[in-house]
Each structure stands twice: as structure tokens, then as C-alpha cells.
Amino acid sequence: MRQLVVVAGLSATLSSARPVMAQGASAKAAAEALFDAGRKLKDQGKYLEAAKKFEQSQRLDKGVGTLLYLADSYEKGGRLASAWASYRQASSLARESKDERREKIAIGRASKLAPKIARLTIELGSNAKLPGVQVKRGGVALDASTANAALPVDAGKYTISVTAPGFVASEQSVELADGDTKRVTIAPLKRAPVAPKAKV
């Protein structure tokens, strides 16, 4: 009787595990397909299209190799800061998996790119103390704590917007080429005009 209970319990456990295992296998299969698609696009010289495939593959199944392909695609596609960041991620993942060869490759490639990448500093000044202040660079939200830090960015044009409840938003544009180091200073935000109260 006990044997039947054990067998029944084991059967139930395996049965409940099947969807998780299937889901994992499905994700790996999708990651492989995306990786192969990325390699084909890369071979065709469509580097940034390839990078999108490698990004999707990496989200489904993390791997050092995928990150290296992603970084190389970014580099060849002219997105040097993204390439540098991906090489750094690859070196960390390789270190965790004790893959010294690929860790060395990733560190070397990142080091060569470091002097070439553009860096942008956003100075918030007194705005940093405003409750609810939000900073966006090219539509992407940044943590206000990154203010005054020279952050690596891909070359291109960016719109910097700063908002805070009760204040008039600030917006300005900046363009960077590879190797540029630029600083954007945000003037103190002005208080938004208070709407007059309706007369009863």
C-alpha cells in the first residue's frame, strides 16, 4: 500500500513538473532559433537587426556566447557604448561560469572600446532635491542619483527632459559623436502657475 502511495506521489510530482520543464525547453528552443536568425543577419551585415535577435535570445536563455555576439553586432553597428556594456556583462557571466578564455576576450574588447565611447553628464543642480523629480534621456527614464555622473551613451542626438510635480518641465537636446564628453546643465525649474480658483 505504501509503495502505491509513493509511486502515486512521484507520478503526481513528475506530472506537475512537466509544464515547467516543457516551458524551459520551449524557451531554449526559441532562444536557439533567435540566435541562429541573429547570426544570419550579422553575416549579411545587418548588425543592428542582428543585435535585436541576440537581445531576445539572451532574455530567454542567458549565455556568454550570445552576449559576445550581441556586443560584436553593436560594435560593428556603431553603438559603441552598448557594445562596451555587453562586453562587460559577458566578462561577468564568463567569470561566474569560470570560462577564463571568453572572460579574457570580453575584457580585452571592452578595454579597447572604453576610450572611444561617448559620455554624457546631466547636471541637475538644485532640481535633484525636488520631490518627484524625473529625468529622461532620449525617452528613457534615468535614476536621479546618476546626475553628475559621466554616463556612457551611444553616439547620436538625445532629448533631455526633467519634470517635477508643480514645476514647468525643462527640455533640451544634445548631440554626441563617438569619443565626445559633454555636459548638460539643467537650470532650476520654475514653479508652474497656479490656476485661479473658480468663483462660486
N, C-alpha and C positions, 0 to 999 in steps of 0.2 A: 504493500500500500504506500509506504514511504517513498519507494522507488518511483511509483507512478506520480506522486506529488512532485518529486524532484524533477522528473522528466517534463511534467506539465509546466512547472515553474520555468525551467530552462527554455522550453518551447515558447512560452509567453515572452520571455526576455529577448530571445532572438527575433521573435515576431515584431516586438516593439522597436528593436534596433534597426530593422530593415529600412524604414523610411529615411532614417538619419544617414545610414550607410549609402543608400541609393542617392540621397541628396548630395553627399560628399563626392561620390563617383561622378554624378552628373555635373557638378561644379568643376571637377578636374577635367572632364571631357570638354566642357565649354571653354575652359582656360586654354587647353591644348589647341583647340580649333582657332581661338582668337590669336594665340601666339603664332600659329602657322600662317594665319592671314596677315599678321603684322610683318612676318619675315618676307612674305611675297611682296608686300607694299614697299618694304625697305629696299629689297632688291631692285624694285622699279624706280627707286629714287624718290618715292613719295614718303618722305621721312616723318612729317608731322601727322599724316594719316596713319602711318605705321605706329607712331607713338600712342595714338588713341587706342589702338588694338592691344598694344602691350600694357597700357594702363588698365584696360578692362580685364585682361588676363591676370594681371597682378592682383587685382581686387578679389578675384575668385580663388586664386591659388598662388600664394606668395612664393617667390623663388629668386635666388641671386641672379640666375641666368636671365630671367625676364627683366629684372631691373637693369642689368648691364645693356641688354638690347634697347630698353627704353631710353637709357641715358645716351647711348650712342646715336639713337634716332633724333633725340632732342639736339644733341651737339651738331649733327650734320644738317638739321633743320634750322639752325641758327638760334635756338633757345638755350643759350649757354648757362643761365642761372638754373633752369630746370634740369639741365644735364648734370650740372655740378651737384645739385641736391640729390638727384637719383643715384649718382656715383657714391655719394656719402651714405645713402641708405643701403646701397649694395654692399659697401665695405662693412657696415654694422651687421647686416644679416649674414655675411660671409664669416665674420668673426664669431658670431653666435654658433654657426654650424661648423666652426673650425676648418673652414675652407681657406687656407692660407694663400693659395695661388690666386684665387679670384679676389680675395681681400686686398692683396698687393696690387693687382691690376686696377681695381676700383680706386684705391687711394692714389695711385700714380696718375690716373686720368683726371681725378678731381683736383689734384695739386697743379696740374698743367693748366686747367681751366680757371682756377681761382683768380689769377691776375687779369683775366680777360673779361670777367663778368661785370655788368653794371651794378651800381649800388645807389640806393635812394634813401635819404634820411628825411623823415617828416617831423618837423618841429612843431609841437602843439602849444608850447608855452603855457600860459595860464589856462588855456582851454582844457588841458589834461585834468584839471580839478573840477570841471563842470559835471554835475550829476547826469548820468545817462549819455555821456558823450560817445559818439560813434564815428569811427574813421573808416573810409573805404578807399581802396586804391584800385582803379580800373573795375569798379563794381564789386570787388571782393573785400569783405569786412576784415579789418585788422584789429588785433588787440591793442587797446590804447597804451598798454605797457611797452609796446615796441617803438613808441615815439622816441626820437633822438638816437635811434639805432640805425646804422647804415645797412639796410637790408638788401640782399642780392635780388635783382629783378632781371627778367629777360629784356633785351633791348626793345624799345617801342615807345608809343605815346600812352600816357596814363592820365586819367582824371582823378584828382584827389578831392574827396568831399568829406567835410566834417559837419556833423549835426549834433544838436543837443536840445532837449525839450525847453521851449520858451525862448530859443535864440534863433536868429536868422542863419541859415546854413551857409557855409563857405564852400566854394568850388573853384579849383584852378587846375590847369593842365601842365604837364611836364613831359618832355621827350628825351629819351636816353639812347645813346649808341653803345655798342659793346665797349667796356672799359671805362665808361663815364662814371663819375661820382658826383651826384647832385643833391642839393638840399632844398626842400620846400618848407618855407616858414609860414605858418598859419597865424594871421592876425587875430587878436581877441574877437570872438564872436559878439555881435551886437544883439542886445535884447530885442525880441520880436515885439512890435507894437501891440498894446493891449486893446482889444476890441471894446468900444464903448458899450456900456450896459443898456439894454433896451428899456425904454420908459414904459412903465405900467400904466 
